Amino acid sequence: MSRYVTRAVQALQAYTPGEQPQAPGIVKLNTNENPYPPSPAVGQALAALDPARLRLYPNPLCATVRERIAGIHGCSSRQVFVGNGSDEILALCTRAFVEDTGSVGYFDPSYSLYPVLADIRQAEKRPVALSDHFLWQMPARYQASLFFLTNPNAPTSLLFEYATVAAFCTSFEGVVLIDEAYADFARSNCMALAMRPDNENTLVMRTLSKAFSLAGLRFGYVVGPEPLISALYKIKDSYNLDVLAQVAGLAALNDLEHMRANVRRIQETRSRLTAELRRRGWTVLDSETNFLFARPPQGRAVERFEQLRDAGIYVRHFPSPRTGDYLRITIGTDEQIDAFLRQIPA
């Protein structure tokens, strides 16, 4: 490592994304991508875009997109921040709401980028261990400057109930960011918490990567009280969302029914796969996402992972003491799930 690289970066354990195999015939169930295409309106909007627009900078405040998001959620556009993917929003939160002596909290297990962002910020990490069954158990007198609360959680796929989340946000002294990347697949969500008149500390974040089938676009947004949203705008990159993302994102947000139809298809396949795996002796958590978190019989997760990979079927395995007995399986098309099941002992 070069002597010019800071000690913090030298010591950093970087985030590890899921594999992106390129070979033909691969069944890719490892990165929670939507198996169905986005709204046709997205392609139409991009095709209609005059390339001459690309010589100009994009709208720095994403004004039109923010108005659409505000209309969807029934809030002011001043309560909406749009980011270059949800990950940009998470990183900005560690800069806007965590002092140099502050701390970042999150569940364990949860999205593995959270501790990386805390380390980049050189903030104290304050993970909260979930129970043996991955349920919420917040320690007494817990404190942190910022808490990332993924709901439904990843990789466990479980939904924390609205009342539990609301009570936590009310009592917590720092900022809470509720990461709702998978909320469209769940039976409920916490967006109402961002719009409460008395809300001072709670942000609710969404992405177009999952339900809207736009993981390649990099488009996330967050809703919350104006002072927190204003702080994010003060520190963002000058033009953080390019013209293509704003045009395509707006087209997707204008066709909610297409997204919802894809979600229903995924939910139906999710139910079928859950029932079939349980019939075959797997332990499958009650998913509220577009993936399953499932334990093979006798906990033979590594063996099954390698067997599937050799067959050209990619799922995700997280080799830690808390998650090592489980596989995370993205819900693909019915044909992809049938190919997966053919590799699993009946």
N, C-alpha and C positions, 0 to 999 in steps of 0.2 A: 504494500500500500504506500502511495506517495506521502512524503512528509508534509505536503501541502494540504492534505485532506484533514479535516478536523478530527479530533479524538472521538467525538460523538458519532460521526459518520463511520469512522473506522470500526467502532464497536457495534454498529447498528446491525441487527438481524432483519434484513429487508423482507417485505411482504412477498409471499410466493403465490403467484396466480396459478389457476388450473392449467393443465397441459392443453396445448392447442395443436393437436395432430393434424397433419395435412394430407395424409394418404387417402386415396379414394376408398369408399366403402366403409369408412369408420362410422361407428354409432357413438355419437358424442353426447354423453349424459353427465358431464363433469363440471360444467361451469354455469349452470342455471340459466342458460340462454333459452329464449322462447323458440320452440320448434316451428312456429308458424310465421309467415311473413307479416310485416307491418301493414297498416292501412294502405290501399292503393293510392289514397290521396297523397301519401308521402312521395311516391315516385312521380306523380303528376306535378306536384309542387316543385320538385327538383328539376324535372324536365322543362318546366315553364320558366325557370330562373334564367334571367339574362346574364350571361357570363360577364358582361360589362360591370355588373354590380360588384364583382370581386375586386375591382380596382379601388373600391371605397371601403373604409373601415365599417364594421357592423355597428348597429346601435349599441352603445356601451352599456346601456341600462336594460336592454331587452324589453323595451316598453310594450310592444304589441303582445309578446308572449306573456308578460306579466299580467296584462289585462285579461287575457284568456284564462290563465290559472286562477286569478282572483275571481273571475266569473264562475268557474267550476266550483270553487270552495266557499263562495259567498263572503269574501273579505275584500279589503282594499288592496290595490296593487302595491301600495307602500308596505304591505305586510309580506311581500313575496320577494325572494332572492332566487335568481336562476344561475346555476353553476355549470362548469365544464365537467359534467358527471357529478355524482354524489361525493366522490372522493375529494374533489376540490372543496366542496362545502365543509366536509369533515376537517380538512386541513386548516381552512380559514377559521373554523371555530376554535381550534387549539391556539390560534394566534390572537383571536379577538377576545376570548373569554378566560384565558389562563395566564395569570401573571408568571413571571420567571420563577417564583417560589411556589407556584400552584400545582395542581394535580388533576389527573384524568382518570375517570372511573368507567368501568364497563363490566359486562358479565363474563364469566369464564365457565363454559366456552361461549364465544360469540365471534363476530367478524374479526379475523386475525389482523386486519389493518390497524385496528384501534391502538394496540400497544406500540406498533411501529410509529404511528403519528405522535404518540406521547414521547417516544424516544427522540424523534426528530426535533420536537419542541424542547427536549431535555426537561420534561415535566415528570413529577413523581407519578408512577402507575399505581392505581388503587383498584385492582380487579375484585369483583364480587363473585365468589364461587356459587354456582347453582347447586341444587341438591343432587343426590345420586340419580334422581329421576329428572334432572334438568329443570326443576321448578325454582321459582324465585324465593330466596331467603336473604333478605337484606339485613346486615348486621346492625345492631343498636348503635345509635350515635354516629352512623357513617357520614363522612363528609368528603367532598371533592369539589374542585372548581367547576368541572364540566363532567357530565355523565352521558355516555353514549348508550342509549337504551334501544336495542334492536327488537322490533316487534312487528310481525312474528320474528322470532329469533333465528339466527343462522349460526351454526349448521343444524340446530336441533329441530327446527320447523314448528316449534310450539308457539302459541299465542298467549300472551299475558293479558288478563282481563282488564277492561277499561277502568273499572273502579280501582283496581290495584295500582295501575299506572297513574291515574289521576291523584290518588292519595299521596303517592311518592312525589309527584311533581309539586304538589302543594306544600309538602313539608320540607323538601330539599332546598338547601340554601344556595346552591350553585345553579348553573345553567343545565337544563336537560335537553338533549337532542334526541328525539324519538325517530329512529331510522326505520322508515316504513317501506323499504325496498320491495317487500312482498305483500303489502297490504291489500292489493287488488285481488289476491287469491284467498283472502281470509274472510271470515264471517263478520268481522267488525274491525274498526280502526280507531285511532285516537286523534284524528284531525281536529275534532271539536275542541280539544284542549288548547290548540294554538290560537283559537279565536275567542276564548273566554275573556270577558271584559276585565277580569282581575288578573289575567295572565301577565307576568313580568319575566318569567324565566324559562318558558317551554317553547321549543321549536319542533316542528314536525316536518320530516324530509321525505321526499318521494323521488323516484327515478323513472325514466322512460325505458330503461334497459330491459326490464323483465316483462311486465304485462303488455307494454306497447311494442315489444319486439325490436327495440332500437339500441341494443347493447353497443353496436359499432358507432353510434352517433355521439355518445358522451353528453348526456343532458340530464341534469338533476335540478331539483328546486326544493326550497324550504319555505315554510310559512310560519310566522310568529309575530311577536310584538314589534312595533316599529323601531324602538331603540336598538334591539338586537339585529334586526334586518339592516338598519342603517349602518351599524358597525361593520357588517360584512361587506357592504358596498364601499366603505372607506378603504378597505385593505385588499380588495380583489385586484387581479390583473386588469390593465386598462380596458382591454377588449377580450373578456374571458370566454365569450360564446360567439363563435364565428357565424357568418351569414348563412352557411349551409345548415348548421345546427338550428338556428332560429327559424328558418323557413320550414325545414322538415319537422322540427318539434311542434311548431304551430299547427301544421297539417295533421299530425297525429293527434294532438289535443282537440282538434275540431272533429274527430271521428271516434268518439268514445264507444260507440256501439260496436265497431270493429274490434277494438280492444276487448270489450266485454264478451263478445262471442268467442274469441280465442281463449279467454280465461275460462269460460264454461267448458270448452273442449278439454282443457288441461285439468280442470277439476274432475271431470268425468273419468279421464284416464288415471288420474291420481287415485280415485276411489277403487277402480278396478285393480290397479297394481297393489295397492295396500291390502285388499282382500286376498289377492292371490299369494302374495308373499307371506301373509299371516297363515294362510292355509298350508304353506310349505314349511312352517315352523320358524319363520323370522319374527323378531320383535320389531314392530314398526310404530314409531311415535305418531300421534294424531296430527298430521300435517295440516298447516294453514298456509302453505307456501306452494311454489311450483317444483318442489323436490320432496323426497322422503329421506328421513334419517332412520336407518334400519340396521338391525344387528342380525347377522346370519346365525343359524343354529350353532351352538358351541362357540360362539364368538369368533368364527373363522373368517374375520374380515380381510386380513391380509391375503389369505389363500384365495378367497373369492375375487378380490381386487386384481390379483395377478392373473388368475384364470380368465377373467373377463377381458383384461387388457390384451392377453395373448390372442383372444378371439376377436380383437378389434373393437371392443366395447369399452368405452372409457367412463368410469364413475370416479368419485372423489373419495380419498381416504385421508384422514387427518391423524397421523401417528403420534398421538399424545395419550397420557394415561386416562384422560377423561373421555376421549373420543375414539380411541384406537380399535375398539370392538365393533364400530359402526361403519357403514358406508353411506355417503350422501349420493342420492340417485336423482338426477334431474328428470322431470317428467317430459318425455319426448312425445313424438307421434305414436299412435297405436302400433304402427309397424316397427318403430324402434323399440318400443317396450316389448313387443312380441319377440324380437331378436334377443333382447336381454333375457327374457324369461326362458328362452330355449337353452340358455347356458347355465341355468340355475336348477339344481336337482329338485324334482317334483316330490 
